[in-house]
Amino acid sequence: MSIENLEEIAQAMVATGKGIIAVDESTGTIKKRFDAAGVENTEENRRAYRELLLTAPNLGEHISGAILFDETIRQKTKDGVPMVEAMKKAGIIAGIKVDKGPVPLAGFPGDVVTEGLDGLRDRLKEYAQLGAQFAKWRAVINITDDNPSSTAIEANMHALARYAALCQEAGLVPMVEPEVLMDGPDSKHDIDVSYEVHEAVLRSLFNALYEQNVMLEGTILKVSMVMPGKHAPKDAQATPEDVAEATVRVLKSCVPATLPGIVFLSGGQSDAQATEHLNLINQMGPHPWPVSFSYGRALVAEALNIWSKDKEKNWAEAQKAVYTRAQENGAAALGQWKKR
């Protein structure tokens, strides 16, 4: 696939007023969500739940793409339509999570590194055949008194860049996701520390992408917002305006303007916070790139809650809930969200 194709897909992923829904929880992660909602973690329940989200009427008005888990990209809707086909009909681009998750980084207590490069070339080839047009790889950066080490940042950004190069070779747009955790067990940091770590991570990432010959025009950045840690003392908490201002500042100082777009993850934020921050960030525009969302829990938590109470009866109501959340975040991606 040519760079023009990759550029086209990347631009479609951040189309005006649209964002990306993440339904790529691993079987273990979705079990925690299901347990909390009282839903049994069976393959059929996972399939039904993801079909509910991906086929919500008119979802494509505000959602450009969806990140899937390996199981989902191979599944069909209850009517026997391949999930990817159902998404295509709705105007939603199929993406796939390809990393194997973080493991402790040997020699650096408290730091982790994401695995999954082994065999990735063949996996990407198969996913492209199954209809994926973009992929996602998440690097996790912990902030504590001793972390992250510069080694952890470098190792993770190097892996992200190698993954990105392999994606483009396979004709897939790489979504590179360095997540600086705000809700780790020891996350007591203030917004200034968060800013410094985001800056170091983003500088390292774009250096690594450049070194690995990754074409930025066909790449999307998925990133965390600059926020104090969840366990920071009261006086270290930040206002939504502080978060928006620090986030815009770090992105403008580190992210090249050639990038087609940036999407935020919602990690650790409440639904309302994630929408409010995105809205404020866009009100500070115009920015060199479209700035939108790639939310999981912040888009789907309400829908899961409704569906879990009566799967048959509440199907339509749950679909309406995910549509409403997508609509609200679509408005925030334009800086036009109104608090309800």
N, C-alpha and C positions, 0 to 999 in steps of 0.2 A: 504493500500500500504506500502511496506517495505521501509526502509531507502535506500536500494540499488536502488530501482526505483526512489526515489526522487533525489538521487545522480546522477543517469543517466540523468534525465531530466535537472537538474541544469547544468551538464557539457555540455549537448547538447545546452543549452541556450547561453553558452559562448564559443562555438566551435571556433577554430582558424579562425580569419579573419571575423567572423560573429558578428552581433549585433542584437538589438531588435528594432522594429518599434512601436511607441506608437500612436495608433489611438483611444484613449480612452477618448477623450474630452466629457464632459457632454453636454447635449443638449444646455445649456446656453453658454458654452464656444465655441462650434462649431458655434453657431449663430454669435458670434463676428467675427470669422474667415470668415464665409460665407458672412456676411454683408460687410466686408472689400473687399471681392472679387466680390461682386455683385451677390451672389448666394442666392436664396430663401431657408430658413431653413425648408425644408419639410422632412418628413421621407424618401420619395423616393430619394431625392437629397443626404441625408446623406448615404443611402444605396448604391447608385451608386458611390458616392465619395470613400467610404471605399472599395467597390469592386474593383474600379479602382486601388487603392493602393495595396490591398492584392493579386490581381491576375496579377500584372505587370510581364511580361515574365521574367523568370530566376531570379526573386527576391530572391528565396531561396539560390542562390549562396552566397549572402552576408547578408541575414537576417535569423536568426535562429528562431525567435518568434515574435509574435505581441500581444500587450496589447489591448484588446477590451473593448468597453463599453457594458453595459447590453443589449441595443437594438441590437447591431451588432451580438452578439453571437447567437441570435435567428433568424437572417435574412438569406435569401438565395440570391444567385447571380441571375442575370436576366435570367439565364437558369434554375433556380429552384434548383440549388445545394446548400445545406446548406453551409454557409460561412466557418464553421469549416472544412467541408470536402474538400472544394476548397483549403483551407490553407494546410491541411494535404497532398494533392496531390503535392503541391508546396514545401513540406518539411519544412513548417513553423508551429511551435508549438503555440497553442492557449493559450493566457493568458487573465485574466479578472481583471478589476479594481473593487475593492469591497468596498472601503471607501466611506463615504457620504460627504466628504469635511470638511474643517476647519470651526470652529465657534469660536467667542471670548471666551477666557478663563476667567471665572468669577473671579473677584478679581485681575486680572492682565492686566490692560489696554495695548493694543498693542500686546499682546500675543494671539495665537490661539491654539486650540486643535482639532484634527481630530475626527469626530464621525463615527459610523458605526459598533460598536461591537454588538449592540443589534440585535439578529436574524441572526448573521453572520454564525453560525454553519449550519443552514438550507440553507442559500444562497449558501454557499460553496458546500454543498452536491449536490444542483441542478446544479451549474456550472460544477461540475465534471461530472455529467450525460450528460450535454450539450457538453462535449468534452474539457473543459479547463484542462490544465495540470499545470498551475501556476497562481498565483494571484498577485495583486499589491495593496499596501496601502501607501499613501503619507502623511508624517507629514511635516508641514510647520513651519520653524523657522525664525522669523523676527529679523533683527538686526537694532536697533536704539540706541540712547544714553541710553535708559532705558531697552531695550530688547536684548536678551531673558532673562527671569528670570530662575533661576535653576528649579523652579516649572514647568514652561512650557516645559523645556527640559525633565524633568522626566516624566511628564504626557504623553507627546507624545511618548517617547521611551517605556514606559510601555504599551501603547495601541498597538504600533507596535509589541511588543513581544507577547502580547496576541493574536493578529491577526495571527502572524506567527505560534504559537502553534496550533491554530485552523485549519490553512491551512494544516499543516503536518498531523494532525488527519484525515483530509478529503482526504489525498493523493495528495495534491497540493503543489508545491514548492512555498514558500512565497518569493516575492521580497519585501524587506523592503526599503522604500524610505524616508530618512530624507533629505528634501531640505532646505538648508540654503539660503534664498532668497538673490539674488544680486540686484534685481530690485524693491524692495519695495519702497513706496513713500518717506521714510526717509533714504534710504540706502546710507549714505555718508561715510561709514566705509572704512578703508584701508585694505590691504591684511593681515596685522598682526592680526587685529581684526577678520577677516574672519577665519584665521587659528585657533585662540583661540576658537571661537565658534564651528567650525568643530570638533576640538579635544574634547571639552566637550560633544558635541552631540554624537560622535562616541563611546566615552568611556561609556557614559550612555546607549547607544543602546546595545552594546555587553554585558554589565552587565545585562541588562534587559532580553536579549535573553537567557543568561546563567541561570538566576533565573527562567525563565519560561520553562526550559527544551527543548528549541528549538535546534534541531540538525543542527549545522552550515553546515555540509556536504551537507545538502539538502536545503540551503538558498542562495539567491542571494542579494547582496547589490546594490541598485541604489542610486547614491549620486551626490551631486553638486560638482563642482570644487571650489578650494579655490581662490576666486576672490574679488577684491575690489568692493564696491557698485557702482551701475550705476551712482549715483549722487555725487560720491567722487570728491574732487577738483582735478584739473589737476595733481598736484604734487603727488597725492596719487594713480594715475593709475599705472598699472603693465604691464610689458612686457609679451608676451606669455611664455617666458622661466621662468619668476618669477612664473607665475600661475602653470606651469607644475611642477616646483621644489617644491613649497609649497604643492601642491596636493599630490605628491608622498610621501613627508615627513610625512604628517599627516596620510595618509593611512598606511604607514609602521609602524607608531608608535601606531596605534589603531586597525587595522584590523587583526584578527588572520589568520594565514597561512592556516588553515583548510577550510576556505571559498572557494567554487568552483570558484567564480569569482565576479568581480565588473563591473558594467556598469554605465556610466555617463548620467545624464540628461543634456539637453542643455539650460535649463531655462535662458532667458535673453541674451544669446549669439547670435551673427549672425551665419548664416550657416557656413561661412568660419572660424570664430573663433572656433566654436565647433569642427570642423575637425582638425584645426591646433593644438589646445591644446591637443586633443586625440593623435595625431601623435607624438608630443613632449614627452608626458607622456610615450608612448610606446618605444620611442627611448632611454629613460632613463633606460629601463629594462636590464636584465630580472627581473620581479617582482615575489613575492610569489604566485600570482594568475593571471589568464588572466584578462586584463583590456580592456573593450570594450565600446559600446555605447547603449543607449536606448533612442533614440531621437524621438521627435514628429515633432514640427515645423521645426527644422533644416533639416529634411528629406523630408518633404511634402510641404513646403511653395511654392516652385517653381512649383510643379505638380498642386497644387490647382489653382495657378495663370493661368497656361496654359489651364487647363480644363474649368475654369470659362468663358473663352472667347468664346468657342464654344464646348459644352459638347460632341456632337457626333463626330464632325470633329477632335477635338484635343485629343480624348481618347488615341490613341497610343502614341502621342507625350508626353502627361502628364505621361503616364506609363514609357516612356523612361527616363523622368526627375527623377522620384523617383528611378528608377534602378541606374541611374548615381550617385545620391547622396548616395545610399546604397553602391555602389562600392567604392566611394571615402572614405567613413567612414570605410569600410571593410579594405581598404589599411592602413588607419590611425590606425586601431586596431592592425596592424602588424608593425607600425612605418615606413611604406613604401609609405606614401602619398606624391605626388608631387603637388605643387601649380599650378593651371591652369591659 
